[in-house]
Amino acid sequence: MIKILNLLKRKATITSVSLTLAFFTMLAFHFPVFKYAAENMEGGINSVLVIGGAATIMVALNFFIYYTVLYLGRIVGKVILALSFICDAVMLYFVVTYETLVTDEVMGNVFNTRFSEAEGFFSFSAVMYVLFLGVLPGVYLFVRKFEYGKFKRFMSRIGIALLVTLLGVVINVTNFTWIDRHSTILGSLLMPWSYIVNTVRHYNALYEANRQAILLPDAQITSDEKEVFVLIIGESARRDHFSLYGYEKKTNPLLEKDSVTALVALSSSTYTTAGVKAILDHKKTGDLYEILPNYLDRTGVDVIWRTANWGEPPVYIDKYYQKADIKARYPEGDENYDGILLDGLYEDIMASDKNKVLVVLHTSTSHGPTYFEKYPSEFEVFSPVCTTVEMSKADHDELMNAYDNTIVYTDYLIHSVIEILGQISDRRSCMLYVSDHGESLGENNLYMHGVPMMMAPKEQIEIPFIVWNSDPEQKIKDLEQVGHYHVFHSVLHFLDIDSPVYDEEMNIFSHEK
């Protein structure tokens, strides 16, 4: 230990320090890259060239960055690199533990994650990743004394780094087709480029999303009939774990006794922000259009939004209630669970002085990794349950039990809404439950959600779409498959809203009432 301390006290050239950190970065943070390349190549000389070329480019580029930042930034440069190592360690933990790809969607999830959700990922392994791969390199940076050298040496070193990078590229000219085909995944595993580039992409998308929404053409209410529509937006609920759809475990004991219709549906995205936006949009588009609650509120519908989640587009209505707001109004409610969204719901609907009412309940019931914390103890029907956030290390059956208990609780929530609506005799009513996306539970070594749609597994896109209405005369079309964009037009139809953007083909109800 004394020898190590004495060594650290000696001045080192910035070249040797940068080279040390560059090799450390390649070896510590890029195992997933090399693993992916090895698993997706046929072997032989091409595999050696790709992996060898990738290693060469990584070391050269990281050396270039580290050398430049340290030489020009000095103390500030040390701070920047120390923080980058911590970020690298955190991202590597998620890549390894949850088989996550670092995309702009994932970075959006990171920045939309609240502390209450983030602490659910806390584990001993996460601490070890951050301590040994993040903190210690930063300590090394600040303990080691540098000899910066002259500017001429600086220019020569970065020139050599760029030349070596070019050499690595030339070596792999013949493999560009393979690299291009796998560039999305490879790029999402490179540290720190994956999260830096995708953070920029996320904020560019956020900037676009925060532009003034394009108002939809004016709509009008065409009847005086009193009606209420409750839209429940589920979180991470996959269709094949609902017994309504044939799952062998009885996860829907209440709904199986209700007169509900369970439609086959696919999500439009694998992450919350895009999934919720699609549920509220009138069509698939890259433009920012007025969403359903804002549109109906402007039309004269009484819109109530109750949320235990986040990630929705901007909602501009008066009756927007988060869990804390509901708790303040109904102190007896338990804000640890989504059941609080039901507290006072009947009273809110009955208090409306408008003929048309839309209620949106945005739940978080099946969001991982802490499934076991998402439901009250009386809903632990299946046991034992997984209580670790490191899902890849969990017992498979215990993980399934914990997740299935969230579906049992979802069953209760949906059934409770149906019961509330059944008490409202003076309004024709409807309930529609749809999830924002599905959830991977270890299939193909994937966990949770967020895989880009072009390669998303069925577990993340096959979702439940459950409908109940109080009017036996209001039939539902015999549809082979539905999706998020059916919601907008079905709500308009049920509430008798006439709009130029209404699409009958996207309405799940038969035209007759």
Buried (B, 14 or more C-beta within 10 A) or exposed (E): EEEEEEEEEEEBBBBEBBBBBBBBBBEBBBBBBBEBBEEBBEEEEBBEBBBBBBBBBBBBBBBBBBBBBBBEEEEEBBBBBBEBBBBBBBBBBBBBBBBBBBBBBBBBBBEBBEEEBEEBBEBEBBEEBBEEBBBBBBEBBEEBEBEBBEEEBBEEBBEBBEEBBEEBBEBBEEBEEBBEEBEEBBBBBBBBBBBBBBBEBBBEBBEEBEEEBEEBEEBEBEEEEBBBBBBBBBBBBBBEBBBBBEBEBEBBEBBBEBEBBBBBBBBBBBBBBBBBBBBBBBEEEEEBBBBBBBBBBBBBBBBBBBBBBBBBBEBBBEBBBBBEEBBEEBEEBEBBBBBBBBBBBBEBBEEBEEBBBBBBBBBBBBBBBBBBEBBEEEBBBBEEBBEBBBBBEBEEEBBBBBBBBBBBBBBBBBBBBBEBBEEBEEBBBBBBBBBBBBBBBBEEEBBBBBBBBEEBBEBBBBBBBBBBBBEEEBBBBEBEEBBBBBBBBBBBBBBBBBBEBBBEEBBBBEEEB
